[in-house]
Amino acid sequence: MTALTPRSSSLLLLACAVLSGGVARAETALFSLAVGYNGAPADADPGSVRPLRYADDDAAAFHQLARGLTRRSQLLAILDPDTQARFPGLAQEAGPPTLAGIDRAVEALNRQLAAASQAGLEPVVLVFYSGHGRRREDGPASLTLLDGELTQKVLYEHILGALQARYVHLLVDACHAEAVVHPRDAQAAVVDAAPADVASYLSEKTLARFPHVGAIVASTSSAQAHEWDVYQRGVFTHEVLSGLRGAADVDGNGQIEYSELAAFLAAANRSVRDPRARLETVVRPPPLNPRAPLADLRGLPAVSRLRGQPAGLGVLSIEDARGARLLDVRTEPGFAVNLVVPSGETLFVRSQDREAEVTLAPGQTQSIERLAFRASGVRPRDALDSSLRRGLFATGFGPAYYRGFVDRSADLVPVDLAAHDGVDAEVTAAPGPRRVNWWVTGAAGALAAGAGVFTGLALDARRDYQRAPFERDSLAARDRYDRDRSWAIGLGSAAVVAAGVGLWLWWQSQ
């Protein structure tokens, strides 16, 4: 074998570095643009199309979450007084939801994207829109903005084609979104359009032209349910945000992929019986990489987390102190979730009849099972409200539901659940705090009993020492006394320590 010279060794190391760099995956740099507008189209009939109430809340909630996940998040919305109260400080950050505002936002994002690319990062952009859409017989479908319409041509040329990103993920909560012809508000006229037609449109038009673009779009047979007072935002938006906070992370790797979010949305709406409230979604991942994640929840020091297996609680809801609903989730038994929540704020974790209050520091993780829940009440509402309450998130989400869902979805590439199965097994097998408490308490009792036995033996040795007539017997009795007394003191001290640990664990579990 020929020995390598120092020069050849250097060249070999350089070649290995180049080859490994070629196959290594660049770190993702995530950015976002959230647009929300409550107003109806300027020339729409006021009797058939009314302004929305919560499109600005949708955009604000998406922007609030994106600020913790992305390097830069931009908000274009006019926040009404109620929204400003729920999201204090965001009005100062928001720009106008106009065509010019979108152009300025895209231009600013491109500067950030270019800087990320130069730093060796892979830039990815989340684009979110909530508001009214329309489709006219004499014109193209469009989304409503303050100063005009966001038509397909503007969407393609000013947003999807203009953003210099590796991937663009488009999330739309609006009637006629991407030619989805289902109304969002209860007063608008219903126009039939099958989800298959929407999927065909997305595949043949949007994604065929932009293979790096993925899209998730809401559709429904009635738009009255698109906005719900309980959520104070669109139902679709709330479900998407719940999934992106970690509820959809079925494999537990901290990344939310299209197949995971699609299965989560399907599970959330599966049990809604009222056709007016039934929400369907069209999900198409970017053909360039169907497994491109929409969000990466790993390594976020500024956020807090709630982790656990909340299946026993039913539907788990989390709100902040201002009444803004952060997420809802219902899990399968044994499925553990890791949910991203705001830091430094008072949060209310609620089930159907119980609630707990918690405030977490940045980077802190709190076990859901160890929250101090107390009884709470629920007020019934009208028929549509009751249908949503009974149906939304009534189906548990987890690996079992996910496997069944992706098996029926040829366009979605599933995640690998092998590693997650191992994690679930470890979580299930690990002793809970109450089991550990009983073990420690039992050990303390056993140690105390042992200390009592040796105390009795020491007392017997002491009596023998006092009654011994010969020096040899006296010395033997003294040796037994010293030995048994040492054992009694040691075991007694260990029992006291174990009892203290048991009491501490009991207090923690309470």
Beta strands, then each sheet from edge to edge (+ up, - down):
strand 1: 28-37
strand 2: 72-77
strand 3: 122-131
strand 4: 133-134
strand 5: 142-145
strand 6: 148-151
strand 7: 167-174
strand 8: 213-220
strand 9: 227-228
strand 10: 233-234
strand 11: 255-256
strand 12: 279-284
strand 13: 295-296
strand 14: 304-308
strand 15: 316-320
strand 16: 325-329
strand 17: 337-341
strand 18: 346-350
strand 19: 354-359
strand 20: 365-367
strand 21: 374-375
sheet 1: 2+ 1+ 3+ 7+ 8+ 12-
sheet 2: 4+ 5- 6+
sheet 3: 9+ 10-
sheet 4: 11+ 13-
sheet 5: 17+ 14- 20-
sheet 6: 16+ 15- 18+ 19- 21+
end
